[in-house]
Amino acid sequence: MAKNLKLSLLIFAIGVFMAALDNGIITSSLTTLIYSFGVSQHGVHGQ
């Protein structure tokens, strides 16, 4: 049982790390993407 719990927590931690990494990449490159595609921030956020 403890082995399954450790494996589950490891998989969960990897998922959280991947989500944070993805968020960091998108946030830092959003300005470049907006400029490259020639859209306004208003169009990107859909408001």
N, C-alpha and C positions, 0 to 999 in steps of 0.2 A: 504493500500500500504506500509506503513512504517513497518508493522508487517512482511510482506513478505520479505522486504529488510533486516531486522534484522535477520530473519531466514536464508536467503541466505548467509549472511555474517558469521553467526555462523557456518553453514555447511562448508563453504569455509575455515574458520579458523581451524576447526577441521581437515579437509583434509590436510592442510599445516602442522599442528602439527604432524599428523600421518606420513606424508612423511619424515619430519625431524627426528622423532623418529626412523623410520625404517632405514634411512640412517645412523644414529648414531650407531645403533645396528650392522648393517652389516659391517660398517667400523671398528668398534672395534673388531669384531670377525673374520674378514677376515684372519688374520694371523693364528689363531687357525684352521680355516677351511682348509686353504692351507696345514698346517702341517698334519692334520688328514687324508686328502684324498691323501696326498703324491704327490701333483702336484706342479709345479713351478709357480711363479707369471706370467711368460710369458704365460703359458697355461691358467691361469685364465683370463687375460686381453684380450686374443685372438689376440695378435699382432704377 
